[in-house]
Amino acid sequence: MGEKCDWPCWEIMGCSTTKKCPAKIRPDTPCWEIAREMSDYRYILQICTDCIVHVLKGEKTVLNKNEIQSIMVNKANCVLTRDDCLLTD
């Protein structure tokens, strides 16, 4: 079993530093638990369990440190956001 990631969710997701977020107010509580408490649609639709934050910070991660670093490096290289893949009219 791999190591749990200690980065806060807003750093993993690259969230705006100016945006108010319940996870920033309660940094010791996992964001998926905050979503559950708020009955947020992401938790209700089970989006949280597939989220990269949950995968990296969850209790049952099978990723090792190198795999986590690779995911984070490649996260910014999403093929759906490349200029040659954007849909045009």
Secondary structure, DSSP 8 states (H G I E B T S, - for coil): ------S-HHHHHT--SSS--HHHHSTTS-HHHHHHHTT-HHHHTT-GGGSHHHHHHSTT----HHHHHHHHHHHTT-GGGSGGG----
